[in-house]
Amino acid sequence: MPVTNDDVRHVAALARLGVNEARLPALVAELNGILAHMEVLAQVKTAGITGATGVGAGGTPLREDRGDPIPLARPVEDIAPRVRHGFFLVPRLDSHGALGASVDDE
């Protein structure tokens, strides 16, 4: 099923992205090209092929963190204008303003 202009607009709206109408045909063509490539890959016969070894459903195991943290050359307060409990405070994005309290309200 090919991607349409409306599909791209819908996905862009879900992702809160603006889509330039002049760029829309190029995006549709690019996405349709990717899907066509996936259809070609789906036709590859993989029966009897052993899957990749060492990677299971749980993913690659992570190593344990070891060692002390490396100290900063300057205090955190000198690097960032606002800090609380050792964390940098940054302003909330305008597009996320309706999601809850601002950093100042906490």
Secondary structure, DSSP 8 states (H G I E B T S, - for coil): ----HHHHHHHHHHTT----TTTHHHHHHHHHHHHHHHHHHHTS--TT----SS-BTTBS------S-----SS-HHHH-S-EETTEE-----GGGGGGS--GGG-
